[in-house]
Amino acid sequence: MRTLGVVTIGQTPRADVTAELEPLLPPCRIVEHGALDGLDAEALAALRPGPGQASLATTLAGGRPVVYRHEAAEPLVGAAVRRAEEDGADVVLLACGGAFGALAHRKPLLRTEILAQQGVRALAGGMRVGVLRPLAGQVEEARLAWRRVLGTDQVVVDAVNPFDARPADLAAAAAGLTGRCDVLVLDCFGFGERMRAAAAREFGGPVLLIRSVAARLTAEFLAGV
């Protein structure tokens, strides 16, 4: 049986994530490793972003939402990738929609950002695309990134944090994009199927979940390893 390493930018275990991944994957063993695993309160406090600093949103093992500096994430994510490989992973999925630089790896490393962007381009090429990112500070960067990928300026981006938003916040964000775009992308690995369903009720059109887009493409790759 193959082993899939799931690397998150927060802490593990993430039963909410693995429960949704497993039905989409071929039979495999899943090992989880988080960028923030093992960090105490003092270490986590040192990662807090200052004004204007690029940030990432995620959750701790107990479910508490946290935001930390993007520039601090890469070495922590890289260490989690190494731990996943040492834990027997044949393939590693980076379970985050954010952009990361070069990460050393010995096994295939599948990046959700790339899987999701290329998958959406294939599914929604030529359509007006709405995107929901977790943080307001990510909106402009996401708008530029998605416009480059889709080759169009028909991209509308807003923010709602899946880790600490109320259901009404997600509903309002989805409703605010109704009529302005044809397809809605929930562009964070923290968005799950319940959130997709809630957004779809308000949006009234196709809602794409980057978690499941990445999982389905990972399944295809894992089946052939």
JOJODA-V634315 format. One line per field, one symbol per residue. phi: phi as a letter, one per 20 degrees, with the letter a starting at -180 (. if undefined). psi: psi as a letter, one per 40 degrees, with the letter a starting at -180 (. if undefined). burial: 1 if it has 9 or more other ideal C-beta (glycine too) atoms within 8 Angstrom, else 0. A space follows every 10 residues. Layout:
phi = ???
psi = ???
burial = ???
This chain:
phi = .fddeddded ddecfffffe fgfedfgbed ddbdfdgnee ffffffeffe gmffccdbce genffbcbff fefgfffgff ffffffenfe bddeebefec ffcfbddgdd dggfgfffff gfecgneedd cddfcgfeff fffffffffe mbeecdcccb efebffgfff gfffffefne becddeeaff fdfffgffff fefnbfcddf gfgfffffgf fffdf
psi = hihhhhhieb iiigdddddd ddeeiihihh hhhideheha dddddeehii heihiihaii deehiihihd dedddddddd ddddddeehd ihhhgheihi ahhhidihhh hddddddddd dddfheihhi hhidideedd ddddddddde fiefhhhihh hedeiidddd dddddeehee idhhhgghee hadddddddd dddeahhhhd dddddddddd ddde.
burial = 0111111111 1101001101 1001100101 1111111000 0001001110 0011111111 1000111111 0111011111 1111101011 1111111101 0010101111 0110111111 1001001111 1111100110 0110111011 0000111111 1110100011 1111101100 1011111111 1100110111 0110101111 1111111110 11000
